[in-house]
Amino acid sequence: MLSKGEMENQLSSALTQWEKEYLGRGSVLVKTDILRNMIIVVLKGVLTPAEQVLAQTREGRLSVKKIRAELVESGTDQLESLVQQITGESVVSFHTDVSTRTGERIMVFMLAGSLEKRWS
């Protein structure tokens, strides 16, 4: 059985690999935290230089957010499968947003069961 830290690292690595394969590039830094039945992932440096320029206007920010949301949403099945393979828990819901100001994306996976109970 994996420790909490090992599972968090495995999730971070798998999500980075998914980004590279599915979106064509990975983030600069990924941090994953497990809390009760949630997996919270912060990905830094997700915007391309062109998206950073585009995000300097209101219309550009909305456009970047919309496209990024659609890209990630189209890969939700793959993401949920990765999480289930690593944790052994099914994903009940998935939430995500990107900050066009900081270039960070947050992902939250709500699981059917609590992972923290395994380590208590």
N, C-alpha and C positions, 0 to 999 in steps of 0.2 A: 504494500500500500504506500502511496506517495504521501510525503509530508505536505502540509499546507503550502509552504514556500516552494517545494518542488512542483506542486500542481499549478501554482500561480506562474512560475517560470515556464512550465510546459505550455500553458494557455497563451502566455505572451509570445512565445516562439511560434506557436501554431498560427496565431492571428497575424503576426508579421509575415510569415510565409504565405498565408492566404492573400494578404494585401499585395505582395510582390507578384504572385501568380495571377490573381483575379483583376487587380486594379493597375498592375504594371509597375508599381513602385511601392516601397514600404515606408513606414514612418521612421522618424529619427530616433524616437524613444517610446517604449511601451512599458506601462506599469499596470499590473493586474492585482486586484485585491479581492479576496473572497470574504464575504460578510453574510452570515446566516445562509439564506437561500439565493443570494445575489452574487454575481460576478461583475465587478466594476472594472472597466478597462479604460485607461487614459492613453491616447496615442498622440504624441507631439510631432510636429513637423509634417503634417499630412498634405498641406497645400503645395501645389507646384508654384514655381515663380510666376507663371502666367496667371494663375488663380489669385495670387497675392496682389498683383497689379489690378486685376479685374475687381477685386474686393474693395477697392478704394472708393467706389461709388455705391450708393444704396442699391441701385438696380443690379450692379455687379455682384454685390454680396448675396442678394436674393437668388441670382442665377447660380452662383457657386454652391450655395446651400441646397438648392433644388436638385442640381445635377448630382452632387455628392450623395444626397439622400437616395436618389433613384438608383445610383450605382450600388450602394451598399444594400439597399432593400432587394435588389435583384439577386444578391448573393446570400440572402438570409438563410436559405435552406442549407447551404454549405457551412455557414458559420454555426448554425445550431447543431449540425452533425459533428463538427469539430469539437464543440463544447461537450456534447454527449459522449463522444468517444473518450475524451480525457477524464471527465468527471463521473461518468456512469449515470448521470441524472439527465432527464429530458428537460428541454427548455420550454417553459410555459409562455414567456413573452420576451421580446427583444426591443430595446429602446436605444436610439442613437441620435446624436446631433454633432454638428461641427461648428467651431467658432471661427468665423472669418477674420476676427481680430487677432487671435493668438495662434491660429493654425492647429488647434487641438481638436481631436474628436474624442467623444466619450461614448462608450458602449456599456449598456447594462443588460445582462442576461438574468432573467428571473427563472429559477429552477423549480422543479416539482418538489424537491426535498432539500433539506438543509445540509450543506457540506460540512459546516463547522461541527456538527454533532460527531463526525468521524474522528475528530482530533481532541474531543473533550473527555 
